[in-house]
Amino acid sequence: MRSPSKPDLVIGVDLGQTCTASSWGFLAESKNEQKAEYGTTREWFKTLIDPDFLEQERLRNPQDTPSSYSEVQTWCRDYLGFLYEHVKSKLAPELGNVPWEDAEIEFVFSVPTTWKPHPSVENFRALIGQAGFGGPLNARHSVTIGLTEAEAAAVHTSTESAGMFSERDLLLICDAGGGTTDLSTLRVTDTAIRVLSLEQVDVVEGANVGSAAIDDDFMNFAEARLREANQSQPLDLDIEETVYEMMKGKEFQNIKCEHGAPDETPMFSLVIPGLSHSYSNPPANIERGELHMAKEDLRGFFDRQLHKLFRSIDTQLQNLNRRLPDETVSHLVLSGGLGQSLYVQEKLKARYANGSELHPNAQFMQVRIAPDPQLAVCKGLVADRLRKLTVGRSVLGWRCCRASYGIVCKELYDKHKPSHVGREIRKDSRDGKTYVLRSVEWFVKKGEPVSIDRPIEHDFMRKVDLEDSIRVFPTEVVVSYDEKDVLPNFSGPGKCVQKLCDIESDLSSASEKEFKEKNRRIWQFGQRYFQVKYQIKVIIGPADLRFELWFNGQKLSKDKPIKVEWASPTASSIPALKSPPPLLHEDGILRTKKSAWKLGRMTSGGSNSSSP
């Protein structure tokens, strides 16, 4: 009999722009396959799942960008559906006599660091389910967003190459893939066991840098040459289709992958599909039906991406030096498809290895190449999950929060407090006290360390009229991407605070006997009411938030988390600073929090209130 607590199979899925651990692609081999009789083919749309990036691309290149976000969702859903069937066909036989639908299977997905919790991650999660992963026909299958791509690459490197790292080493992980590059700085915290333990020491950053842009630059280069030739000596070719086939062909892909090798030739020749060997056009660098391209041209394609990559790494090192001026980075670990390029490796080593004059904290940094660079993220997802299943804790034990998150609440009014001057106030008839509305309790600030394995806990108290039978309590969650030093203590116009979501805590199933009745004594003045105490646990993932509802020590949100209604995002991410000790409100009094994992809050208001 299988253990009910452990899955039969853990499957890690790394969605890449050009390649995935589970075959991201099913790409057309030629433009002909994009014609109507073959259906409609779309590619390189992973980055467009981020609506902000889609809007940027629409402004930059409106002709080649989808007109609506729903188009991108359709492409992603269709692809994920085929991906699911592919995974099923390959792995179902590995389960032996256990049918695929009856097996306990966990799908663990990675996400780019550039994606925000909403809408990008939540939309992606929905598309995964709609495509068949963990859908209604597979009740025993589960889907989770595991780690960001840089985090997963770090886990894989630490599990496969543990011997190269020492206790307290700082690792800068650079996962350079097809469409995005993710950066994360981690510290080695435990080398006593076979698998290292890691903690994040800075906010994960991402950039739209990758090898797909090199392909795009080549197509622009080749198209310009062919159009130049066509003007003086007709080619009798569909130039766009020809350029596409040249880019997809083995000749160019091999040249690209081998760029930087010691035996690389100064000139390359690529066959132009469909062009006669008798065709030559020297001014356009075409001879005997082949396009000639200099090594310097290819280097230019790479260098454009490398300059962006250098800026991202430099920024990460500069931010780290400001936060931890006495620390040095021991290793720069390179993974991903672009990361396995010899030319990229050579340039990174030349800039950063064996003493960098640009960065005082990188004087002794060594450049390392992750084992299996293209599979590093996928394998890291599985390794981290298996570690949690076997020893109860993740490889990456702590991560730095990428934004500040808080709840909108009431605060006891103090006329002598400057921040309360001019604020909206309201007197509560049940306790006779006056409260300031729309205060914000920041339960985590950007850059603060957050445990992977333990949630942040919030104690709530609600005042409910005796005749009010509704036990659904709303809470507004807000987010800010600004520096923690400028975080406001209330939400309002002109503040760097955006509504992230509304959560509803449904205590309808809780017994009224568990509520405490107030003002029930004859000598007590004021309106009688129930005092309802409950707890919300917040699990901050790599790129998302999850909420659990607890009452009297029992989890009420078993099958589904607390209902979450996401708001439209408007903010963008910026680097973080070191945070001070968190604060706690008790009975409206601001105090230093004693526990690193528990926040208390006195809140009031009936079930129809829009905020605590």
C-alpha positions as CSV (number, residue, x, y, z in Angstrom):
1,M,0.0,0.0,0.0
2,R,1.3,3.4,-0.9
3,S,1.9,6.0,1.9
4,P,-0.8,8.6,1.9
5,S,1.7,11.3,2.9
6,K,4.1,10.9,0.0
7,P,3.5,11.1,-3.7
8,D,4.1,8.4,-6.2
9,L,5.8,10.9,-8.5
10,V,7.2,14.4,-8.4
11,I,7.5,16.1,-11.7
12,G,9.4,19.4,-12.1
13,V,8.4,21.6,-15.1
14,D,10.6,24.5,-16.1
15,L,8.9,26.6,-18.7
16,G,11.6,28.1,-21.0
17,Q,11.3,30.4,-23.9
18,T,13.1,28.0,-26.3
19,C,13.4,24.8,-24.3
20,T,11.7,23.1,-21.3
21,A,12.6,20.3,-19.1
22,S,9.4,18.6,-20.4
23,S,10.1,19.7,-24.0
24,W,8.9,23.3,-24.1
25,G,8.3,23.9,-27.7
26,F,6.7,21.5,-30.2
27,L,8.0,24.2,-32.5
28,A,7.4,24.3,-36.2
29,E,10.4,23.4,-38.2
30,S,9.5,25.8,-41.0
31,K,7.3,28.7,-41.8
32,N,5.3,26.4,-44.1
33,E,4.0,24.6,-41.0
34,Q,2.4,27.9,-39.9
35,K,0.1,27.9,-42.9
36,A,-3.6,27.2,-42.5
37,E,-3.5,23.5,-43.4
38,Y,-1.1,23.0,-40.5
39,G,-3.1,25.1,-38.0
40,T,-1.8,28.2,-36.3
41,T,1.7,28.2,-34.8
42,R,3.0,30.6,-32.2
43,E,6.3,30.7,-30.3
44,W,8.4,32.8,-27.9
45,F,5.3,33.8,-26.0
46,K,6.4,32.9,-22.5
47,T,7.4,36.5,-21.6
48,L,4.1,37.8,-22.8
49,I,2.3,36.0,-20.0
50,D,3.4,39.1,-18.0
51,P,0.8,41.7,-19.0
52,D,3.2,44.6,-18.3
53,F,5.8,43.1,-20.7
54,L,3.0,42.5,-23.3
55,E,2.0,46.1,-23.1
56,Q,5.7,47.2,-23.5
57,E,6.0,45.0,-26.6
58,R,2.8,46.3,-28.0
59,L,4.1,49.8,-27.9
60,R,7.5,48.8,-29.2
61,N,6.4,46.4,-32.0
62,P,2.6,46.6,-32.5
63,Q,2.6,44.6,-35.8
64,D,4.1,41.5,-34.3
65,T,2.5,41.6,-30.9
66,P,-0.8,40.0,-30.1
67,S,-3.7,42.5,-29.8
68,S,-5.1,41.1,-26.6
69,Y,-4.0,39.2,-23.5
70,S,-6.6,36.5,-24.1
71,E,-4.7,35.5,-27.3
72,V,-1.6,34.9,-25.2
73,Q,-3.6,32.9,-22.7
74,T,-5.0,30.7,-25.5
75,W,-1.6,30.0,-26.9
76,C,-0.2,29.1,-23.5
77,R,-3.3,26.9,-22.6
78,D,-3.0,25.0,-25.9
79,Y,0.7,24.4,-25.5
80,L,0.3,23.3,-21.9
81,G,-2.4,20.9,-22.9
82,F,0.0,19.2,-25.4
83,L,2.8,19.3,-22.8
84,Y,0.6,17.5,-20.3
85,E,-0.3,14.8,-22.7
86,H,3.4,14.4,-23.7
87,V,4.4,14.1,-20.0
88,K,1.6,11.6,-19.4
89,S,2.6,9.4,-22.3
90,K,6.2,9.3,-21.2
91,L,5.8,8.8,-17.5
92,A,2.5,6.8,-17.1
93,P,4.3,3.5,-17.9
94,E,6.8,4.2,-15.0
95,L,3.9,3.8,-12.5
96,G,3.6,0.1,-13.1
97,N,0.2,-1.2,-12.2
98,V,-1.1,2.1,-10.8
99,P,-3.3,4.0,-13.3
100,W,-2.2,7.5,-14.1
101,E,-5.5,9.0,-12.8
102,D,-5.2,7.1,-9.5
103,A,-1.6,7.9,-8.7
104,E,-0.5,10.6,-6.3
105,I,1.4,13.0,-8.6
106,E,2.8,16.4,-7.8
107,F,3.6,18.8,-10.6
108,V,6.0,21.5,-9.4
109,F,6.4,24.6,-11.7
110,S,9.0,27.3,-11.7
111,V,8.3,30.9,-12.6
112,P,10.5,33.8,-13.8
113,T,11.4,36.4,-11.2
114,T,10.0,39.1,-13.4
115,W,6.5,37.9,-12.8
116,K,4.3,39.5,-10.1
117,P,2.0,37.4,-7.9
118,H,-1.0,38.9,-9.7
119,P,-1.9,38.8,-12.4
120,S,1.0,36.9,-14.0
121,V,1.5,34.0,-11.5
122,E,-2.2,33.6,-10.7
123,N,-3.1,33.6,-14.4
124,F,-0.4,31.1,-15.1
125,R,-1.6,28.9,-12.3
126,A,-5.2,29.0,-13.8
127,L,-3.9,28.1,-17.3
128,I,-2.0,25.1,-15.9
129,G,-5.2,23.8,-14.4
130,Q,-7.2,24.4,-17.5
131,A,-4.6,22.5,-19.5
132,G,-5.2,19.3,-17.5
133,F,-2.5,19.5,-14.8
134,G,-4.3,18.6,-11.5
135,G,-7.7,19.2,-13.2
136,P,-11.1,17.7,-12.2
137,L,-10.3,14.4,-13.9
138,N,-7.2,14.0,-11.9
139,A,-8.3,14.7,-8.3
140,R,-5.2,12.9,-6.9
141,H,-2.8,15.2,-8.8
142,S,-1.6,18.5,-7.3
143,V,0.0,21.6,-8.8
144,T,2.3,24.0,-7.0
145,I,4.5,27.0,-7.9
146,G,7.8,25.8,-6.4
147,L,10.7,28.1,-6.8
148,T,11.8,30.9,-9.1
149,E,14.2,29.8,-11.9
150,A,17.3,31.2,-10.2
151,E,16.3,29.6,-6.8
152,A,15.8,26.2,-8.5
153,A,19.1,26.4,-10.3
154,A,20.8,27.2,-7.0
155,V,19.2,24.1,-5.4
156,H,20.4,21.9,-8.2
157,T,23.9,23.2,-8.1
158,S,24.1,22.8,-4.3
159,T,22.9,19.2,-4.5
160,E,25.1,18.1,-7.4
161,S,28.3,20.1,-6.6
162,A,28.1,20.4,-2.8
163,G,31.8,19.8,-2.4
164,M,32.9,23.1,-4.0
165,F,31.1,25.2,-1.4
166,S,31.9,26.0,2.2
167,E,29.9,27.1,5.2
168,R,28.8,30.8,5.0
169,D,29.8,31.1,1.3
170,L,27.8,33.6,-0.7
171,L,26.6,32.4,-4.1
172,L,25.3,34.6,-6.9
173,I,23.2,32.4,-9.1
174,C,22.6,33.5,-12.7
175,D,20.1,31.5,-14.6
176,A,20.4,32.7,-18.2
177,G,17.8,31.0,-20.4
178,G,16.1,31.5,-23.7
179,G,13.9,34.5,-22.8
180,T,14.7,35.6,-19.3
181,T,17.6,35.7,-16.9
182,D,17.1,35.4,-13.1
183,L,19.6,36.4,-10.4
184,S,19.6,35.3,-6.8
185,T,22.1,35.7,-4.0
186,L,22.2,32.9,-1.4
187,R,24.3,31.8,1.6
188,V,25.4,28.3,2.4
189,T,24.1,27.7,5.9
190,D,24.7,24.0,6.5
191,T,27.3,21.6,5.1
192,A,26.9,18.9,7.7
193,I,24.6,16.7,5.6
194,R,25.0,15.5,2.0
195,V,22.7,18.2,0.6
196,L,23.6,21.8,1.5
197,S,21.1,24.2,3.1
198,L,20.7,27.7,1.6
199,E,19.2,31.0,2.6
200,Q,18.4,34.0,0.4
201,V,20.2,37.2,1.4
202,D,18.8,39.6,-1.3
203,V,15.7,40.0,-3.4
204,V,15.6,37.9,-6.5
205,E,15.8,40.0,-9.6
206,G,15.1,39.2,-13.3
207,A,15.6,40.6,-16.7
208,N,14.3,39.8,-20.2
209,V,17.7,38.7,-21.5
210,G,18.2,35.4,-23.3
211,S,19.3,33.4,-26.3
212,A,16.0,33.9,-28.2
213,A,17.1,37.5,-28.8
214,I,20.2,36.2,-30.5
215,D,18.0,34.3,-32.9
216,D,16.0,37.4,-33.5
217,D,19.1,39.4,-34.2
218,F,20.3,36.8,-36.7
219,M,17.0,36.8,-38.5
220,N,17.2,40.6,-38.8
221,F,20.8,40.4,-40.1
222,A,19.9,37.7,-42.6
223,E,16.8,39.4,-43.8
224,A,18.7,42.6,-44.5
225,R,21.3,40.8,-46.6
226,L,18.7,38.9,-48.6
227,R,16.6,42.0,-49.2
228,E,19.7,43.8,-50.4
229,A,20.5,41.0,-52.8
230,N,16.9,40.8,-54.0
231,Q,16.9,44.4,-55.1
232,S,19.9,44.0,-57.5
233,Q,19.4,40.3,-58.4
234,P,16.0,38.7,-57.7
235,L,16.1,35.7,-55.4
236,D,12.7,34.3,-56.2
237,L,12.2,33.4,-52.5
238,D,9.8,34.1,-49.7
239,I,12.4,36.0,-47.7
240,E,10.7,35.9,-44.3
241,E,10.1,32.1,-44.6
242,T,13.7,31.6,-45.8
243,V,15.2,33.6,-42.9
244,Y,13.0,31.7,-40.4
245,E,14.2,28.3,-41.7
246,M,17.8,29.5,-41.6
247,M,17.5,30.5,-38.0
248,K,15.8,27.2,-37.1
249,G,18.3,25.1,-39.1
250,K,21.0,23.0,-37.6
251,E,23.7,25.1,-39.3
252,F,23.0,28.3,-37.5
253,Q,22.1,26.6,-34.2
254,N,25.3,24.7,-34.2
255,I,27.3,27.9,-35.0
256,K,25.5,29.7,-32.2
257,C,26.1,26.9,-29.6
258,E,29.8,26.6,-30.5
259,H,30.5,30.3,-30.5
260,G,33.6,30.9,-28.4
261,A,35.2,27.5,-29.1
262,P,39.0,27.5,-29.7
263,D,38.7,26.1,-33.2
264,E,36.0,28.6,-34.3
265,T,36.5,29.9,-37.8
266,P,36.5,33.6,-38.6
267,M,33.8,33.2,-41.3
268,F,30.6,31.0,-41.4
269,S,28.6,29.9,-44.4
270,L,24.9,29.1,-44.2
271,V,22.9,27.4,-47.0
272,I,20.0,29.6,-48.1
273,P,17.1,27.2,-48.5
274,G,15.6,27.1,-52.0
275,L,18.4,29.2,-53.6
276,S,20.4,27.8,-56.5
277,H,24.1,27.1,-56.0
278,S,24.7,29.2,-59.1
279,Y,23.5,32.3,-57.3
280,S,26.1,34.8,-56.1
281,N,25.9,38.4,-54.9
282,P,29.2,39.5,-53.3
283,P,28.0,42.9,-52.1
284,A,25.3,41.0,-50.0
285,N,27.9,38.4,-48.9
286,I,26.1,35.6,-50.8
287,E,28.3,33.1,-52.7
288,R,27.2,29.9,-54.5
289,G,23.8,29.9,-52.7
290,E,25.3,30.5,-49.2
291,L,25.2,33.5,-46.9
292,H,28.6,34.4,-45.4
293,M,28.6,35.8,-41.9
294,A,31.7,37.0,-40.0
295,K,32.4,35.8,-36.5
296,E,32.3,39.5,-35.4
297,D,28.7,39.7,-36.6
298,L,27.7,36.7,-34.4
299,R,29.7,38.2,-31.5
300,G,27.7,41.4,-31.8
301,F,24.4,39.4,-31.3
302,F,25.9,37.9,-28.2
303,D,27.4,41.1,-26.9
304,R,24.0,42.9,-27.0
305,Q,22.7,40.3,-24.5
306,L,25.9,40.3,-22.5
307,H,25.8,44.0,-21.9
308,K,22.3,43.6,-20.4
309,L,23.4,40.7,-18.4
310,F,26.4,42.6,-17.1
311,R,24.2,45.5,-16.0
312,S,21.9,43.0,-14.1
313,I,24.9,41.3,-12.3
314,D,26.5,44.7,-11.5
315,T,23.3,46.0,-10.0
316,Q,22.9,42.9,-7.9
317,L,26.5,43.1,-6.6
318,Q,26.1,46.8,-5.9
319,N,22.9,46.3,-4.0
320,L,24.5,43.5,-2.0
321,N,27.5,45.6,-1.2
322,R,25.2,48.4,0.2
323,R,23.3,45.9,2.4
324,L,26.3,43.7,3.5
325,P,29.4,45.9,3.1
326,D,31.6,43.4,5.0
327,E,30.6,40.4,2.9
328,T,32.2,39.0,-0.3
329,V,30.6,36.8,-2.9
330,S,32.5,33.5,-3.3
331,H,30.9,32.0,-6.5
332,L,29.0,33.2,-9.5
333,V,27.1,30.1,-10.7
334,L,25.9,30.1,-14.3
335,S,23.0,27.9,-15.5
336,G,20.4,27.9,-18.3
337,G,20.6,27.5,-22.1
338,L,22.5,30.8,-22.6
339,G,24.7,29.9,-19.6
340,Q,26.2,26.9,-21.4
341,S,27.6,29.1,-24.2
342,L,31.4,29.0,-24.1
343,Y,31.5,32.6,-25.3
344,V,29.2,33.8,-22.4
345,Q,31.3,31.8,-19.9
346,E,34.5,33.3,-21.2
347,K,33.2,36.9,-21.0
348,L,31.8,36.4,-17.5
349,K,35.1,35.0,-16.3
350,A,37.0,37.8,-17.9
351,R,34.8,40.4,-16.2
352,Y,34.3,38.9,-12.8
353,A,36.6,36.0,-12.0
354,N,39.9,36.3,-10.0
355,G,39.4,39.9,-8.8
356,S,36.9,42.4,-10.2
357,E,38.0,46.0,-10.0
358,L,34.4,47.1,-10.4
359,H,33.1,45.5,-7.2
360,P,34.9,45.3,-3.9
361,N,32.7,42.4,-2.8
362,A,33.7,40.3,-5.9
363,Q,37.5,40.3,-5.5
364,F,37.7,36.6,-5.0
365,M,34.6,35.4,-6.8
366,Q,34.9,32.3,-9.0
367,V,32.7,31.6,-12.0
368,R,31.2,28.1,-11.8
369,I,29.0,26.3,-14.4
370,A,26.1,24.4,-13.1
371,P,25.8,20.7,-13.9
372,D,23.4,20.2,-16.8
373,P,22.8,23.9,-17.3
374,Q,19.6,23.4,-19.4
375,L,18.1,21.0,-16.8
376,A,19.3,22.8,-13.7
377,V,15.9,24.5,-12.9
378,C,13.8,21.4,-13.5
379,K,16.1,19.2,-11.4
380,G,16.3,21.8,-8.7
381,L,12.5,21.9,-8.4
382,V,12.4,18.1,-7.8
383,A,15.4,18.1,-5.5
384,D,13.9,20.7,-3.2
385,R,10.6,18.9,-3.0
386,L,12.2,15.6,-2.3
387,R,14.3,17.2,0.4
388,K,11.1,18.5,2.0
389,L,9.4,15.1,1.8
390,T,12.4,13.2,3.3
391,V,13.7,15.5,6.1
392,G,10.8,18.0,6.5
393,R,12.6,21.1,5.3
394,S,13.5,22.6,2.0
395,V,17.0,23.1,0.7
396,L,16.3,26.8,0.4
397,G,15.2,27.5,3.9
398,W,14.8,31.3,3.8
399,R,14.0,33.8,1.0
400,C,13.9,37.6,0.9
401,C,10.5,39.0,0.2
402,R,10.3,40.8,-3.1
403,A,7.7,43.3,-1.9
404,S,6.1,44.7,1.2
405,Y,2.7,43.2,2.1
406,G,0.2,44.5,4.6
407,I,-3.4,44.5,5.7
408,V,-5.8,47.4,5.9
409,C,-7.2,47.8,9.4
410,K,-8.4,50.2,12.1
411,E,-6.1,51.8,14.7
412,L,-7.0,53.3,18.0
413,Y,-7.1,57.1,17.6
414,D,-4.5,59.2,19.3
415,K,-4.9,63.0,18.8
416,H,-1.3,63.6,19.7
417,K,0.0,61.2,17.0
418,P,1.1,63.2,13.9
419,S,0.2,60.4,11.5
420,H,-3.4,60.6,12.8
421,V,-3.9,64.3,12.0
422,G,-6.4,64.8,9.2
423,R,-7.3,61.1,9.0
424,E,-10.8,59.7,8.8
425,I,-12.0,58.5,12.2
426,R,-15.0,56.6,13.5
427,K,-16.4,55.9,16.9
428,D,-17.4,52.3,17.7
429,S,-20.7,52.2,19.6
430,R,-19.9,48.8,21.1
431,D,-16.8,49.8,23.0
432,G,-17.1,53.6,22.9
433,K,-13.6,54.0,21.4
434,T,-12.6,56.1,18.4
435,Y,-10.5,54.5,15.6
436,V,-8.5,55.8,12.6
437,L,-9.6,54.1,9.4
438,R,-7.5,52.5,6.7
439,S,-4.3,52.1,8.6
440,V,-1.8,49.5,7.2
441,E,-0.2,46.8,9.2
442,W,2.9,45.7,7.2
443,F,3.3,42.0,8.0
444,V,6.4,41.7,5.9
445,K,8.7,44.3,4.4
446,K,10.6,44.0,1.2
447,G,14.0,42.4,1.7
448,E,13.1,40.8,5.0
449,P,13.9,37.1,5.4
450,V,10.9,34.8,5.2
451,S,10.9,31.2,6.2
452,I,10.1,28.7,3.4
453,D,8.7,26.1,5.7
454,R,6.8,28.2,8.3
455,P,4.0,30.6,7.6
456,I,3.5,34.1,9.1
457,E,0.6,34.0,11.5
458,H,-1.9,36.7,12.2
459,D,-4.3,36.8,15.1
460,F,-7.6,38.6,14.3
461,M,-10.4,39.7,16.6
462,R,-13.8,40.8,15.2
463,K,-16.7,42.4,16.9
464,V,-20.0,41.0,15.6
465,D,-23.6,42.0,16.6
466,L,-25.5,39.2,18.2
467,E,-28.3,39.3,15.6
468,D,-25.8,39.2,12.7
469,S,-25.8,35.6,11.4
470,I,-23.2,36.2,8.7
471,R,-19.7,35.0,9.7
472,V,-17.7,36.0,6.6
473,F,-15.1,38.5,7.4
474,P,-13.3,40.5,4.6
475,T,-9.8,41.7,4.8
476,E,-8.0,43.9,2.3
477,V,-4.4,43.0,1.5
478,V,-2.1,45.7,0.0
479,V,1.3,45.7,-1.6
480,S,4.1,48.2,-2.1
481,Y,7.2,47.9,-4.2
482,D,8.8,51.0,-2.7
483,E,11.7,51.1,-0.3
484,K,10.8,50.1,3.3
485,D,11.9,53.5,4.6
486,V,9.1,55.3,2.8
487,L,6.3,52.8,3.5
488,P,3.3,54.8,4.8
489,N,1.2,53.7,7.8
490,F,-2.1,54.2,6.0
491,S,-3.6,53.6,2.6
492,G,-4.9,56.5,0.6
493,P,-4.5,58.8,-2.4
494,G,-0.9,59.6,-3.3
495,K,0.5,56.8,-1.2
496,C,2.8,54.1,-2.7
497,V,0.3,51.4,-1.8
498,Q,-1.8,49.3,-4.2
499,K,-4.6,46.9,-3.4
500,L,-3.4,43.4,-4.0
501,C,-6.5,41.4,-3.2
502,D,-9.5,40.9,-0.8
503,I,-9.6,37.8,1.3
504,E,-12.8,36.4,2.9
505,S,-12.5,34.4,6.1
506,D,-15.6,32.2,6.3
507,L,-16.3,31.1,9.9
508,S,-19.8,29.9,9.1
509,S,-18.9,26.4,10.1
510,A,-17.6,27.5,13.5
511,S,-19.8,27.0,16.5
512,E,-21.3,30.1,18.1
513,K,-20.4,28.6,21.5
514,E,-16.8,29.2,20.7
515,F,-17.4,33.0,20.4
516,K,-17.0,35.2,23.5
517,E,-20.0,37.4,24.3
518,K,-19.2,40.9,25.6
519,N,-21.2,43.3,27.7
520,R,-23.5,40.5,28.8
521,R,-23.3,41.4,32.5
522,I,-26.0,43.7,33.9
523,W,-23.5,46.2,35.2
524,Q,-21.7,46.4,31.9
525,F,-22.7,49.3,29.6
526,G,-22.7,49.3,25.9
527,Q,-24.1,47.1,23.1
528,R,-23.8,43.3,23.5
529,Y,-21.7,41.6,20.9
530,F,-19.7,38.6,20.0
531,Q,-15.9,38.7,20.1
532,V,-14.6,36.3,17.4
533,K,-10.9,35.4,17.4
534,Y,-9.4,33.6,14.5
535,Q,-6.1,33.2,12.7
536,I,-4.8,33.7,9.2
537,K,-1.6,32.1,8.1
538,V,0.2,33.6,5.2
539,I,2.6,31.5,3.1
540,I,4.8,33.7,1.0
541,G,6.0,31.7,-2.0
542,P,8.6,32.6,-4.6
543,A,6.2,34.6,-6.6
544,D,2.8,34.3,-4.9
545,L,0.9,34.4,-1.6
546,R,-1.4,31.8,-0.1
547,F,-3.7,32.1,2.8
548,E,-5.0,29.6,5.4
549,L,-7.8,30.2,7.9
550,W,-7.5,28.7,11.4
551,F,-10.0,28.7,14.3
552,N,-9.4,27.2,17.7
553,G,-6.3,25.5,16.4
554,Q,-8.0,23.9,13.5
555,K,-7.6,24.7,9.8
556,L,-10.9,25.6,8.2
557,S,-9.7,26.2,4.7
558,K,-8.9,22.5,3.9
559,D,-9.7,22.0,0.2
560,K,-9.5,25.6,-0.9
561,P,-7.6,28.5,0.7
562,I,-9.4,31.5,1.9
563,K,-11.3,33.1,-1.0
564,V,-9.1,35.6,-2.7
565,E,-10.3,38.3,-5.1
566,W,-7.2,39.7,-6.9
567,A,-7.0,43.4,-7.7
568,S,-5.4,44.9,-10.8
569,P,-1.7,45.5,-10.3
570,T,0.0,48.8,-11.1
571,A,3.4,48.8,-9.4
572,S,6.8,47.6,-10.5
573,S,9.6,46.0,-8.6
574,I,12.7,47.8,-7.3
575,P,15.6,46.7,-5.2
576,A,15.2,46.2,-1.4
577,L,16.9,47.4,1.7
578,K,17.5,45.8,5.1
579,S,14.4,45.9,7.3
580,P,14.0,46.8,11.0
581,P,12.2,44.6,13.5
582,P,8.5,44.1,12.6
583,L,5.9,45.9,14.7
584,L,2.8,44.7,16.5
585,H,-0.5,46.4,17.3
586,E,-2.2,45.2,20.5
587,D,-5.4,47.0,21.5
588,G,-4.5,49.8,19.1
589,I,-1.1,50.3,20.8
590,L,2.0,50.1,18.6
591,R,4.6,47.9,20.2
592,T,7.8,46.1,19.2
593,K,6.9,42.5,18.1
594,K,8.3,39.9,20.5
595,S,7.9,36.9,18.2
596,A,9.3,36.8,14.7
597,W,6.4,34.7,13.4
598,K,3.3,36.0,15.1
599,L,1.4,39.3,14.6
600,G,-1.5,40.3,16.8
601,R,-4.2,42.7,15.8
602,M,-7.3,44.0,17.5
603,T,-9.9,44.5,14.7
604,S,-13.5,45.4,14.8
605,G,-16.5,45.6,12.6
606,G,-19.4,43.4,11.4
607,S,-19.3,41.0,8.5
608,N,-20.4,43.8,6.1
609,S,-17.4,45.9,6.9
610,S,-14.9,46.3,4.1
611,S,-11.9,46.4,6.4
612,P,-10.9,45.0,9.8
